[in-house]
Amino acid sequence: MGHADGICAVYLDESAGETKAIRVTVESKVSYLMWSNKPELTGQIDYMAACNAAETLLIHESILDTVWPKVASALMDQSISLRCDPRTLEAISSHPSAQQFVTSSTSSDYTTEFLGPTLAVITVPSVQEAIKHINFHSSHHTDSIVTESEASMALWCRGLDSANCFVNASTRFADGTRYGLGTEVGISTGKTHARGPVGLDGLVIYKYMMRSKKADGSLIADHEKNGQGYTHKDISRDRAPF
């Protein structure tokens, strides 16, 4: 299986609402431990070096002065260092914690798996440019969009060259157990995997698309808190969701 880095991204589209943007972005980066049998550990920060943790955050230019400062504040509250391009940096430069947590980004930050409390942030003018940036810089693992636009959802899931394309949901859902696949043996970001004589089945690969129906976006915490777990069932395959 081809799987090197987990350079995952979250993109906040122009229609992204504040609450949903904060919930999806913060859990994608931080996540929280949810233990039904160890309540003393519940709420502690989870493993930020996991391959499904967000490393890049893309902000639509129209929400730089509205949603972005609230998301940045929530991230800094979790002691996340933000490496920002000039426009996202300027928008939060007056925040009381900016001097401690905010620095200018470099081009290499957008191809780096930080494996810790650091997030690269960049401004984009459209969903198309967000897709272009991710396809060029990411590891094609998991990427999530926060949006209310059906058009943006469709462009995102069809245009991204990633194994997992999420809509209004945390990147932390990218996990074999959460998908109902049983024990996970790995996550492949490659496109070829068969060896020996190959028939039609050996040429088929998967691209997972997930869309949240919750008003405030979906988090793994919604399912794993207090041991609620997941309910898995077969889904219709008569047509693609986007």
Number of C-alpha atoms within 10 A of each C-alpha: 13 12 14 13 18 24 25 30 31 32 29 31 26 21 15 22 19 18 14 21 25 24 20 28 31 24 23 27 33 23 24 21 19 23 16 14 10 10 12 10 13 16 14 13 15 16 16 20 17 15 23 26 32 32 29 29 24 25 25 23 18 16 20 19 14 12 21 24 20 17 21 27 18 16 23 20 12 14 15 21 19 25 23 23 17 14 17 26 23 13 17 20 15 11 14 10 15 17 10 12 18 22 17 15 18 12 10 9 19 24 19 19 23 19 18 16 17 22 25 27 26 22 23 19 14 16 24 14 14 25 23 14 16 24 15 12 19 23 24 24 25 30 35 30 30 28 22 15 13 10 11 20 23 13 15 24 25 15 15 21 22 24 21 24 26 24 27 30 30 31 32 25 21 23 18 14 12 19 14 14 11 10 10 12 9 11 18 17 22 16 14 13 12 13 7 6 6 9 9 6 8 13 11 11 12 11 14 13 19 16 18 15 11 11 10 17 22 22 23 23 20 14 15 17 17 15 13 11 13 14 9 10 7 6 6 8 7 6 6 7 11 13
